[in-house]
Each structure stands twice: as structure tokens, then as C-alpha cells.
Amino acid sequence: MNSPRKIADKVLKRMISFVPTRSLDGWDRRHEKKIRSDVAKLALHVPEDGVFLDIGCNIGTFSHHMRRARPGARGFAFEPVRFYAEKARQRFAGDSMLEVFNVGLGNANEDKTIYKAPYNPGGNTLLEEAVFDDRPNSVVVADEMERETVHLRNTSDWLDERGIERLDLVKTDTEGYDWAVMEGILPWLRRTGQRPTFFIEIFTASYFPKAVEQQAAFDAFFELGYGRVDIEECLTDGFSGDALLVPEPGK
């Protein structure tokens, strides 16, 4: 297991890696290769007439490549930060199959402060515990974070109000709030019996302030029939990664 100091070093390197490309376009180019790779794998779970959610879409790069891979699929993209949501809307102007919403999804209907990292256009978090973390291995400096009040919706409430009864893929990348997204969609999953594939950003338990909630959300999905995964084995840098949750056959 990684020591707290090693974890902190990895977090710091992860943050510093964004500094040379402060522009939004530069940041987007740095991430496009990974996103293309992710979409190539995830498109296998989306039929041509499928439906997907892109939660934490930023400027819409994931949705852009998924729409190219599955032109007949319908997408709903969510970005709570106003500036990035507007950029995503501009990107998909004229695309009737992709809607962008300036709202975040989670486990409650509420307004909340989001903390925006000036050195990382994708480092926008709703997790106060990570921003105001006074542990020795924390490298986040709260005074450096910009703040914005954003609107959040309970995931199941939003889906029910829109009359959405089918999903094939849910991608969530919310910088530490993904456990809340998972909690929020549980009532909808139970009511509809739908079992879409999930692609979820995760963090190591030795650093993540919401590790207990993260594991509890995964355990709830396992009980619904999703194949079990070990969060720590899904990490790509010892600190963070993505977990693929697929329903077990027949469940």
C-alpha cells in the first residue's frame, strides 16, 4: 500500500502536470487521447440508438467523441460550472441528439459551492472535505481555489421528471462527487430495472475523504447485480482511476 507521503507526491505531480497548459484548448488536447481510448471501449456498450449520460462533461469532449462513434445515440451532458457548460452548448449547437444542462447531478436537490482550480480546467470539485483538508498529505490549497454557486439535482429525480426510462451508459467524472451521483441514481435503477454500464472516476481509500461513501455506493451497485470490482485495482496512478461497472449476465 502507498504511504501518505507517496500518495501526496502523486497528487502533486498530477496537479503540476496541468500547469504548462493553462489554456482550455491546451488542457483539452492533453486529455483527448485518453478520452478517445475510453470512448472506443465504452461505445461497445452503447447501441446505435442508445442513450448515455455524460456527468461532469466540462466542455463536452467525451460526448463529442461518443456522438461520433454512435451517431444515432442520444446524449445528455451535465456541467455545473457556467463557463464550461456554455462552451459545451456552443460545441453542440445544431446537434439535436445531444443536450447540455448547466446543472450537476448528485444525491440531493440543492445549491452548493463548487471549487475551481485555476491550474486545471477539469479540477472543479464539490467536495469541501478535499479543499479544506488539513491532513499532512494534503496538497490542495483552499485559498487558490475560485468559488461558484451551482445548482445540483438528484439524479433519479431528474431522470423521472424527464421521463427517461432507458439508459445504456453513464459516465461520471466529478472530481470526488461520483459516489453521490451513484447514490442519487439508485432509486431510478431499482424502479426501472435498468442496468446501464457505468464508467466512474474513483480515488484511493488512503487519501480520499469520502472513501467510506465511495465504497458504500459500489456495494449498493454490487447488490443490484453489477460485477464486483476492487477500487484499488482500478487505480491508474496509485491515486485515481476509472472503474467500469457492468451488470452480470442475467441480472
Number of C-alpha atoms within 10 A of each C-alpha: 8 12 11 15 12 14 20 19 16 16 21 15 11 15 16 12 13 19 13 10 16 13 13 14 11 13 18 18 12 14 13 14 10 12 17 17 11 16 20 14 10 19 20 12 17 21 13 15 11 18 23 26 21 23 28 27 28 28 28 26 19 22 28 20 19 24 21 12 18 19 13 14 19 22 22 17 26 24 27 26 24 16 12 20 23 17 14 25 19 13 15 18 11 9 11 9 14 21 17 24 17 19 20 27 29 24 21 16 16 13 13 16 15 21 22 21 20 15 19 19 20 22 17 23 20 22 18 15 13 22 21 13 15 12 10 9 17 19 16 18 13 16 8 13 18 13 16 16 14 18 18 21 19 19 24 24 18 18 16 11 8 9 9 13 14 16 19 19 25 20 23 24 19 28 18 24 23 24 24 20 24 25 22 23 19 17 14 18 18 11 10 11 13 15 21 20 20 23 19 20 22 27 25 22 16 15 20 17 17 19 17 11 16 23 16 15 19 21 14 14 21 17 10 17 16 22 15 16 15 10 20 18 12 19 17 11 13 18 23 23 17 20 20 17 22 20 18 13 8 5 11
